[in-house]
Amino acid sequence: MSIAVRVAALMAVALAGACGSTGTSAGTAGGCAPGEVFCATCGGAGFCAQGCPGIACPAGDGGPGGDAAAASGCPAATPTSCLDCSGGAFCVSGACPSTTCPRADAGAPLAVCPGASPPAGGYPTCRSDADCPTGVPCASQPAGGCGVCLGAQHECKTDADCHGLVCEPYVVTGPCQCGGSPSGTRCVQKCQVTPCAADSQCLSTGLCQPTPCGAGYACPSDLACKPGNASADARGCATKLCTEGFACAADQQCDPTATLADVHGCGPRLCSNGYACPTGWRCAAGPLDDAHGCAPIPCSGAAPCGVNESCDPSQPGRGCVPRPCTGDSSCDCGACVEGTCRSSLWICTSPPS
């Protein structure tokens, strides 16, 4: 039976009249480790623990995507807001309990964390290098690389070297070019014989030339037609500024004079001007502010850390650090990999032969 079905069955009994009132809501083990019981919380979720505390729900039931884990949403008798295995809030009277999360099925790895990608297909899963063939590392993503290095060829210097063709300069693009200049030359048919691409024009020399933006070519939306501009490309297109009609992202504002402004003149939008600080941060002014003016709220029962994180007040910022583990039962979701809770199992980065 899937965890969703198990939780739904448990919640049908355990949540009847639970939200907004205190009480112990213990269920069956339901995928919990030996010695633990499933404690139903709010919004259709729960957690595993050795014993269930008295649980109440914040206003709105605090389910996943519901109320933030803020003490102001909890009843006075149970003022501490904690997070369950689905990221929903529930309220207790003391400190947040020590919890683990049910397995998806008995003996199977925990589910991939919400919003995370599952392990890449075609690769064996692993928890450490010891699970992989000798010399093959265990990592979160397949190994990258270009393989054979591509270099620019130099077939000609002048048209005379091409025996009836024309000598065309070109540029090697992409991440796999060799070191040195990416510019090369090659012999091609004259454009009077082989027509140019639709966005190019044929010159009397037999070579194709990119059509200028003032002669029929439309610059992309993030560029403006500025022939002669120092930053213009071969077509005369140059970076468009936000003062020229470029639309900044929702978390930005048009301010070309800002220290952190990008090439379009868009700088970070401040929280005092409409930017919403993320969970665990507040709008403030001080040395720990980020680019948006948000400062971290130190982790606590009222401001818990995120999924697969532990609270260590000695650490900078919020004090949230990756949760160490000795097994999957220590993690909210995902899997215990190399002694730390990860969003999913890792892979041996060389596929099986």
C-alpha positions as CSV (number, residue, x, y, z in Angstrom):
1,M,0.0,0.0,0.0
2,S,1.4,3.4,-0.9
3,I,2.2,6.0,1.8
4,A,-0.5,8.3,0.4
5,V,-3.2,5.6,0.9
6,R,-1.8,4.7,4.3
7,V,-1.8,8.3,5.4
8,A,-5.3,8.9,4.1
9,A,-6.6,5.9,6.0
10,L,-4.9,7.0,9.2
11,M,-6.1,10.6,8.9
12,A,-9.7,9.6,8.4
13,V,-9.7,8.3,12.0
14,A,-7.0,10.4,13.6
15,L,-8.0,13.8,12.3
16,A,-11.6,13.6,13.1
17,G,-12.1,16.6,15.3
18,A,-8.3,17.0,15.8
19,C,-7.6,20.3,14.1
20,G,-7.9,23.3,16.3
21,S,-7.8,21.1,19.5
22,T,-5.1,19.3,21.4
23,G,-4.8,15.6,21.8
24,T,-2.6,12.6,21.0
25,S,-3.1,11.2,17.5
26,A,-1.2,8.0,17.4
27,G,-1.8,5.6,14.5
28,T,-0.3,2.3,13.5
29,A,3.4,1.9,12.5
30,G,2.5,2.5,8.8
31,G,6.0,2.4,7.5
32,C,7.6,3.7,10.7
33,A,10.8,2.2,12.2
34,P,10.4,-0.5,14.9
35,G,9.4,1.1,18.2
36,E,7.8,4.1,16.5
37,V,4.2,5.0,15.8
38,F,2.7,7.2,13.2
39,C,1.4,10.5,14.6
40,A,-1.3,12.1,12.4
41,T,-1.1,15.9,12.2
42,C,-2.9,18.5,10.0
43,G,-3.9,18.6,6.3
44,G,-3.5,14.9,5.7
45,A,0.0,14.1,6.8
46,G,2.0,13.2,9.9
47,F,5.3,11.8,11.2
48,C,6.9,8.9,13.0
49,A,8.0,9.1,16.6
50,Q,8.4,7.0,19.7
51,G,5.3,8.6,21.2
52,C,2.9,11.2,19.9
53,P,2.7,14.5,21.7
54,G,-0.5,16.5,22.2
55,I,-1.1,18.1,18.8
56,A,-3.2,21.0,17.6
57,C,-3.5,22.7,14.2
58,P,-2.8,26.4,13.4
59,A,-5.5,28.5,11.8
60,G,-6.2,27.0,8.3
61,D,-5.1,23.5,9.3
62,G,-1.4,24.1,8.3
63,G,-1.3,21.5,5.6
64,P,1.4,21.5,2.8
65,G,1.4,24.8,1.1
66,G,-0.9,26.2,3.8
67,D,-0.1,28.4,6.8
68,A,3.6,29.1,7.4
69,A,5.1,27.6,10.5
70,A,4.5,30.7,12.6
71,A,3.7,30.7,16.3
72,S,1.0,33.3,15.7
73,G,-1.1,30.7,14.0
74,C,-1.1,28.3,17.0
75,P,-3.5,28.2,19.9
76,A,-2.2,29.7,23.2
77,A,-2.1,26.3,24.9
78,T,0.1,24.9,22.1
79,P,2.2,27.9,20.9
80,T,5.1,26.0,19.3
81,S,4.8,25.5,15.5
82,C,6.6,22.5,14.0
83,L,6.7,20.9,10.5
84,D,5.5,17.4,9.7
85,C,6.8,15.1,6.9
86,S,4.9,16.9,4.2
87,G,6.1,20.4,5.2
88,G,2.8,21.3,6.9
89,A,2.6,23.0,10.3
90,F,1.3,21.5,13.5
91,C,1.3,22.9,17.1
92,V,2.6,21.5,20.4
93,S,3.0,22.9,23.9
94,G,6.7,22.3,24.3
95,A,9.7,21.8,22.0
96,C,9.1,20.2,18.6
97,P,9.4,16.4,18.9
98,S,12.2,14.3,17.5
99,T,10.6,12.8,14.3
100,T,11.3,10.6,11.4
101,C,9.2,9.9,8.3
102,P,7.5,6.7,7.0
103,R,9.0,4.8,4.2
104,A,7.1,4.7,0.9
105,D,6.8,0.9,1.3
106,A,8.3,-1.5,3.7
107,G,12.0,-2.0,3.1
108,A,12.0,0.5,0.1
109,P,13.9,3.8,0.0
110,L,12.1,7.0,1.1
111,A,10.3,9.0,-1.6
112,V,12.1,11.6,-3.6
113,C,11.7,15.0,-1.8
114,P,9.0,17.3,-3.1
115,G,10.2,19.4,-6.0
116,A,13.4,17.3,-6.5
117,S,14.2,15.2,-9.5
118,P,14.5,11.4,-9.2
119,P,17.9,9.8,-9.9
120,A,18.8,9.9,-13.6
121,G,17.6,6.9,-15.5
122,G,20.0,4.2,-16.9
123,Y,22.4,4.5,-13.9
124,P,22.7,2.3,-10.9
125,T,21.7,4.1,-7.6
126,C,24.2,4.4,-4.8
127,R,24.8,5.8,-1.3
128,S,28.6,6.0,-1.5
129,D,31.5,5.2,-3.9
130,A,31.7,1.7,-2.3
131,D,28.4,0.9,-4.1
132,C,29.9,1.6,-7.5
133,P,32.5,-0.2,-9.7
134,T,36.1,0.7,-8.9
135,G,37.0,4.2,-10.2
136,V,33.3,5.2,-10.8
137,P,32.2,7.9,-8.3
138,C,28.8,8.1,-6.7
139,A,27.3,11.5,-7.3
140,S,24.0,13.3,-7.6
141,Q,24.3,13.9,-11.4
142,P,25.9,12.0,-14.4
143,A,29.5,13.1,-15.1
144,G,29.7,15.9,-17.7
145,G,32.4,16.3,-20.3
146,C,32.9,17.0,-24.0
147,G,34.9,13.9,-25.1
148,V,36.7,14.8,-28.2
149,C,37.9,18.4,-28.3
150,L,36.7,20.4,-31.3
151,G,39.1,23.0,-32.8
152,A,38.7,25.5,-35.5
153,Q,40.0,24.4,-38.9
154,H,42.0,26.6,-41.3
155,E,41.4,25.3,-44.8
156,C,42.3,28.6,-46.6
157,K,43.8,32.0,-46.4
158,T,42.3,33.5,-49.6
159,D,39.8,32.6,-52.3
160,A,42.7,31.4,-54.4
161,D,43.2,28.5,-52.0
162,C,39.6,27.2,-52.6
163,H,39.8,26.5,-56.4
164,G,36.5,28.2,-57.5
165,L,35.0,28.4,-54.1
166,V,35.3,31.3,-51.6
167,C,37.2,31.4,-48.3
168,E,34.8,32.0,-45.5
169,P,35.7,32.8,-41.9
170,Y,33.7,31.1,-39.1
171,V,33.7,30.6,-35.4
172,V,33.5,27.4,-33.4
173,T,30.8,27.7,-30.7
174,G,29.8,25.5,-27.8
175,P,31.5,24.2,-24.7
176,C,33.7,21.6,-26.4
177,Q,36.0,23.8,-28.4
178,C,39.8,23.5,-27.9
179,G,41.9,26.2,-26.3
180,G,43.2,29.1,-28.4
181,S,41.3,31.1,-31.0
182,P,37.9,29.6,-31.9
183,S,38.0,31.4,-35.3
184,G,38.7,29.4,-38.4
185,T,38.4,29.4,-42.2
186,R,36.7,27.0,-44.7
187,C,36.0,26.8,-48.4
188,V,32.3,27.1,-49.3
189,Q,30.2,27.6,-52.4
190,K,29.5,31.2,-53.5
191,C,26.2,32.5,-52.3
192,Q,25.2,33.1,-55.9
193,V,25.2,29.3,-56.2
194,T,24.1,28.2,-52.8
195,P,21.7,30.8,-51.3
196,C,22.4,32.3,-47.9
197,A,20.2,31.6,-44.9
198,A,17.0,33.6,-44.5
199,D,18.6,36.0,-42.0
200,S,21.7,36.7,-44.1
201,Q,22.3,38.5,-47.4
202,C,24.6,37.7,-50.3
203,L,27.5,40.0,-51.1
204,S,29.1,40.5,-54.4
205,T,32.2,38.7,-53.0
206,G,30.2,35.5,-52.9
207,L,30.1,35.4,-49.1
208,C,27.0,35.6,-46.9
209,Q,26.7,38.5,-44.4
210,P,24.3,38.7,-41.4
211,T,21.5,41.0,-42.4
212,P,21.8,44.2,-40.3
213,C,19.0,45.1,-37.9
214,G,18.3,48.3,-39.9
215,A,17.8,46.3,-43.1
216,G,15.1,43.8,-42.3
217,Y,16.5,41.8,-39.3
218,A,14.6,42.1,-36.0
219,C,16.7,42.0,-32.9
220,P,15.6,39.5,-30.2
221,S,13.5,41.0,-27.4
222,D,16.4,41.5,-25.0
223,L,18.4,43.4,-27.6
224,A,17.9,46.8,-29.3
225,C,19.0,47.9,-32.8
226,K,22.1,50.1,-32.1
227,P,24.4,50.1,-35.1
228,G,27.8,51.5,-34.1
229,N,27.3,50.7,-30.4
230,A,30.5,49.3,-28.8
231,S,28.6,46.3,-27.6
232,A,26.6,45.7,-30.8
233,D,27.0,42.3,-32.6
234,A,27.5,41.7,-36.3
235,R,23.9,42.7,-37.0
236,G,24.0,45.9,-35.0
237,C,22.0,44.5,-32.0
238,A,23.1,45.6,-28.5
239,T,21.8,45.0,-25.0
240,K,18.4,46.6,-24.4
241,L,18.2,48.5,-21.1
242,C,15.1,48.5,-18.8
243,T,14.9,52.2,-19.5
244,E,14.4,51.3,-23.2
245,G,11.6,48.8,-22.7
246,F,13.3,45.7,-21.4
247,A,11.1,44.0,-18.7
248,C,12.9,43.2,-15.5
249,A,12.0,40.0,-13.6
250,A,9.4,40.0,-10.8
251,D,12.2,40.0,-8.2
252,Q,14.0,42.9,-9.8
253,Q,13.4,46.6,-10.3
254,C,14.7,49.0,-13.0
255,D,17.7,50.8,-11.5
256,P,20.7,51.0,-13.8
257,T,22.7,52.8,-11.1
258,A,22.3,50.0,-8.6
259,T,25.5,48.3,-7.5
260,L,24.1,44.8,-8.3
261,A,22.3,45.8,-11.5
262,D,22.7,43.4,-14.5
263,V,23.5,44.3,-18.1
264,H,19.9,45.4,-18.6
265,G,20.0,47.8,-15.7
266,C,17.8,45.6,-13.5
267,G,18.7,45.4,-9.8
268,P,17.3,43.4,-7.0
269,R,13.9,44.5,-5.8
270,L,13.9,45.4,-2.1
271,C,11.5,43.8,0.4
272,S,10.5,47.4,1.3
273,N,9.3,47.7,-2.3
274,G,7.3,44.6,-2.9
275,Y,9.8,41.7,-2.7
276,A,8.5,38.9,-0.4
277,C,11.3,37.4,1.7
278,P,11.4,33.6,1.7
279,T,10.3,31.5,4.6
280,G,12.8,31.8,7.4
281,W,13.8,35.4,6.5
282,R,12.3,38.8,7.4
283,C,12.6,42.3,5.9
284,A,15.1,44.2,8.0
285,A,18.1,46.5,7.8
286,G,21.4,45.2,9.0
287,P,24.8,43.6,8.2
288,L,23.2,40.2,7.4
289,D,20.7,41.5,4.8
290,D,20.8,39.9,1.4
291,A,20.5,41.8,-1.9
292,H,16.7,42.2,-1.3
293,G,17.1,43.6,2.2
294,C,16.0,40.3,3.9
295,A,17.7,39.0,7.0
296,P,17.7,35.4,8.3
297,I,15.5,34.5,11.3
298,P,17.6,32.2,13.6
299,C,16.1,28.7,13.6
300,S,13.9,27.7,16.5
301,G,10.8,25.8,17.2
302,A,8.8,28.8,16.0
303,A,11.0,29.2,12.9
304,P,12.1,25.6,12.0
305,C,14.6,24.6,9.4
306,G,13.5,23.1,6.1
307,V,13.3,19.6,4.8
308,N,16.3,17.4,5.7
309,E,17.9,20.2,7.7
310,S,18.9,20.4,11.4
311,C,19.1,23.5,13.5
312,D,22.6,24.5,14.8
313,P,22.5,28.0,16.3
314,S,26.3,28.2,16.3
315,Q,26.2,28.3,12.5
316,P,25.9,31.6,10.6
317,G,22.7,32.8,9.0
318,R,19.6,30.9,10.1
319,G,21.7,28.1,11.6
320,C,20.2,25.4,9.3
321,V,22.6,22.8,8.2
322,P,22.3,19.5,6.2
323,R,21.0,16.8,8.5
324,P,23.5,14.1,9.3
325,C,22.2,10.5,9.2
326,T,23.0,6.9,9.7
327,G,20.0,5.6,7.7
328,D,16.9,6.7,5.8
329,S,14.8,6.9,8.9
330,S,16.8,9.9,10.0
331,C,15.6,11.9,6.9
332,D,12.3,13.6,6.2
333,C,12.4,12.3,2.6
334,G,14.9,11.2,0.0
335,A,17.7,9.0,1.3
336,C,20.8,8.9,3.5
337,V,23.8,9.3,1.2
338,E,27.4,9.6,2.4
339,G,26.1,10.3,5.9
340,T,23.9,13.3,4.9
341,C,20.2,13.4,4.1
342,R,19.8,14.1,0.3
343,S,16.7,14.7,-1.8
344,S,17.0,11.3,-3.5
345,L,19.5,8.5,-3.9
346,W,22.6,9.3,-5.9
347,I,23.9,7.4,-9.0
348,C,27.1,5.7,-10.1
349,T,28.1,8.2,-12.7
350,S,29.1,5.7,-15.4
351,P,26.2,3.7,-16.8
352,P,26.4,-0.1,-16.8
353,S,28.0,-1.6,-19.9
